Amino acid sequence: MSRLLADSYLTDDQSIEPPSLRLLAIHRASAHILRRSRVGKYINNILRDMEGIGVRADASTELGRIMKLRLGGWLDRAVGAHA
């Protein structure tokens, strides 16, 4: 496999290995599956919701989802209260 030469601010003679073609193919296939199945949109919605997670005064908070995210290591900050 040939080496890709790129400008580097660390040293003048440093080169960077190109990404594995096999890993790029896997990434492409995964992205295609996520897009076609709309799972990517679902994941984006969860991540967007995580930005505004809080306990709502009207009792409409999905506590189960918050606990799963917290226990799974996806949510590492305190949950706030919203009026």
C-alpha positions in Angstrom: 0.0 0.0 0.0 1.3 3.4 -0.9 1.8 6.1 1.7 -0.1 9.4 1.5 2.2 12.4 2.0 0.6 15.4 3.7 1.7 18.6 5.2 2.2 18.3 8.9 2.8 20.9 11.5 4.5 18.4 13.8 7.5 17.6 11.6 8.6 18.2 8.0 9.1 14.5 7.1 6.1 12.9 8.8 3.7 10.9 6.5 0.2 9.7 7.2 -1.1 6.3 6.3 -4.2 6.4 4.1 -7.3 4.9 5.7 -8.0 1.2 5.2 -10.1 0.6 2.1 -11.9 -2.2 3.9 -12.8 0.1 6.8 -13.9 2.8 4.4 -16.2 0.2 2.7 -17.6 -0.9 6.0 -18.2 2.8 7.0 -19.9 3.5 3.6 -22.1 0.4 3.9 -23.1 1.3 7.5 -23.9 4.9 6.5 -26.0 3.6 3.6 -28.0 1.2 5.9 -28.6 4.0 8.5 -29.8 6.3 5.8 -32.0 3.8 4.0 -33.6 2.5 7.3 -34.0 6.0 8.8 -32.2 4.8 11.9 -29.8 7.6 11.5 -32.7 10.1 11.8 -33.8 8.3 15.0 -30.3 8.4 16.4 -30.0 12.1 15.6 -33.3 12.8 17.3 -32.1 11.0 20.5 -28.9 13.0 20.5 -30.8 16.2 19.9 -33.1 15.3 22.8 -30.1 14.6 25.0 -29.1 18.3 24.7 -32.3 19.4 26.4 -32.9 16.6 28.8 -34.6 17.7 32.0 -37.4 16.7 34.3 -40.6 18.5 33.2 -43.1 19.8 35.7 -46.0 18.4 33.7 -44.7 14.8 34.4 -44.2 14.1 30.7 -40.5 13.3 31.1 -39.4 9.9 29.7 -37.6 8.8 32.9 -37.0 5.3 31.5 -35.1 6.7 28.5 -33.0 9.1 30.7 -32.1 6.2 33.0 -31.1 4.0 30.1 -28.9 6.7 28.7 -27.4 7.4 32.1 -26.7 3.8 32.9 -25.4 3.1 29.4 -22.8 5.9 29.8 -24.4 8.2 27.1 -25.5 10.8 29.6 -22.8 12.0 31.9 -24.2 15.3 33.2 -26.8 16.2 35.7 -30.4 16.3 34.6 -32.1 19.7 35.2 -35.6 20.6 36.0 -37.8 22.5 33.6 -41.0 24.3 34.6 
